[in-house]
Amino acid sequence: MTTGRGGGRNNPYELTEESPVYVISVAAQLSGLHPQTLRQYDRLGLVSPDRTAGRGRRYSARDIDQLREVQRLSQDEGINLAGIKRIIELENQVRALRARVGELSQAVEGAAVALQQREAQVHASYRRDLVPYQDVHQSGALVVWRPQRSRD
């Protein structure tokens, strides 16, 4: 049994991109890196695989992709490991913020629907037996009033 990211699945046998299935030797082969490099990346926090009960590392397909990306940034772009770690942290932060924006957007939409429903309830509660009053004796004619001069 592993601990970490895979919690909350309905089917424990369902393999996803997050499923920790690869031992370190297979992960090293798939990523094209030496197992010591994978251990170093784990110590630095660049790629953190899940652990078994016996503390063995288990890598997921997403971990393999991240290992490849770390290697690409290091070799092709010339970014040092501290810079790569910061890039990964920022990407994770952006991912979390996008998820939060999605949650807040849904909450706003839900509040708007609730407001519209409440508004409809208020409009439905208006008394229909009341009719607006209009004074039929009023006219739009202009009347000029001049005071009478007193006769002395």
C-alpha positions in Angstrom: 0.0 0.0 0.0 1.3 3.4 -0.9 0.7 6.8 0.7 0.4 10.2 -0.9 -1.2 11.6 -4.0 -3.3 8.5 -5.0 -5.9 8.9 -2.2 -9.6 9.2 -2.9 -9.9 6.9 -5.9 -13.0 4.8 -6.2 -11.2 1.8 -7.7 -7.9 1.0 -6.0 -6.8 -1.0 -9.1 -7.4 1.7 -11.6 -4.2 3.0 -13.1 -3.9 6.7 -13.8 -1.2 9.1 -14.6 -0.8 9.6 -10.8 -0.5 5.8 -9.9 2.8 5.1 -8.3 3.9 1.9 -10.1 7.5 2.2 -11.2 10.4 1.2 -9.0 13.5 3.4 -9.2 15.4 1.3 -11.7 12.5 1.3 -14.2 11.9 5.0 -13.6 15.6 5.6 -14.3 15.4 3.7 -17.6 12.2 5.4 -18.7 13.6 8.9 -17.9 17.0 8.2 -19.3 18.7 9.1 -16.0 20.9 7.3 -13.5 19.1 6.0 -10.4 21.5 8.1 -8.2 20.3 11.2 -10.1 16.7 10.2 -9.2 17.7 9.9 -5.6 19.4 13.3 -5.7 16.3 14.9 -7.3 14.2 13.4 -4.6 16.5 14.8 -1.9 16.3 18.2 -3.5 12.5 18.1 -3.7 12.5 18.3 -7.5 10.6 15.1 -8.0 9.0 13.5 -5.0 7.8 9.9 -5.7 5.4 8.1 -3.4 6.8 5.6 -0.8 5.9 2.1 0.0 5.5 0.9 3.6 9.1 -0.2 3.4 10.1 3.3 2.3 10.9 2.2 -1.3 10.3 4.8 -4.0 7.5 4.3 -6.5 7.3 6.7 -9.4 4.2 7.5 -11.5 3.9 8.4 -15.1 3.6 12.1 -14.1 6.9 11.7 -12.1 8.6 10.3 -15.2 7.4 13.3 -17.2 8.7 15.6 -14.5 12.1 13.9 -14.4 12.3 14.4 -18.2 11.4 18.0 -17.9 14.0 18.6 -15.1 16.6 17.0 -17.4 15.5 19.1 -20.4 15.6 22.4 -18.4 19.0 21.5 -17.0 20.6 20.2 -20.2 18.9 22.2 -23.0 18.1 25.5 -21.2 21.1 25.5 -18.8 19.0 26.2 -15.7 20.5 25.1 -12.4 18.7 22.8 -10.0 17.7 25.6 -7.7 16.1 27.5 -10.6 14.3 24.3 -11.8 13.0 23.8 -8.3 11.6 27.3 -8.2 10.0 26.8 -11.7 8.3 23.6 -10.5 7.1 25.4 -7.4 5.7 28.3 -9.5 4.0 25.8 -11.9 2.4 24.0 -9.0 1.2 27.3 -7.6 -0.3 28.3 -10.9 -2.0 25.0 -11.1 -3.5 25.4 -7.6 -4.6 29.0 -8.3 -6.3 27.9 -11.6 -8.1 25.2 -9.6 -9.2 27.8 -7.0 -10.3 30.2 -9.7 -12.5 27.4 -11.1 -14.0 26.7 -7.7 -14.7 30.4 -7.2 -16.2 30.8 -10.6 -18.6 27.9 -9.8 -19.5 29.5 -6.5 -20.2 32.8 -8.2 -22.4 31.1 -10.8 -24.2 29.3 -8.1 -24.8 32.5 -6.2 -26.1 34.2 -9.3 -28.5 31.4 -9.9 -29.7 31.5 -6.3 -30.2 35.3 -6.6 -32.2 34.9 -9.8 -34.4 32.3 -8.1 -34.9 34.5 -5.1 -35.8 37.5 -7.3 -38.3 35.3 -9.2 -39.8 34.3 -5.8 -40.2 38.0 -4.8 -41.8 38.9 -8.2 -44.2 36.0 -7.8 -45.2 37.2 -4.4 -46.5 40.5 -5.7 -50.2 41.1 -5.1 -52.1 40.9 -8.4 -55.3 42.4 -7.0 -53.7 45.8 -6.6 -53.7 48.1 -9.6 -51.6 51.2 -9.9 -53.7 54.4 -9.3 -53.9 57.0 -12.0 -55.7 60.3 -11.5 -57.9 60.6 -14.5 -58.7 64.2 -13.7 -55.1 65.3 -14.2 -54.4 66.8 -17.6 -51.3 68.0 -19.3 -52.7 71.4 -20.0 -50.8 74.5 -18.8 -52.8 76.9 -16.7 -51.5 80.4 -16.1 -52.6 81.9 -12.9 -52.6 85.6 -12.5 -53.6 87.2 -9.3 -56.3 89.8 -9.5 -55.4 93.3 -8.8 -57.3 94.7 -6.0 -59.5 97.7 -6.7 -58.9 100.4 -4.3 
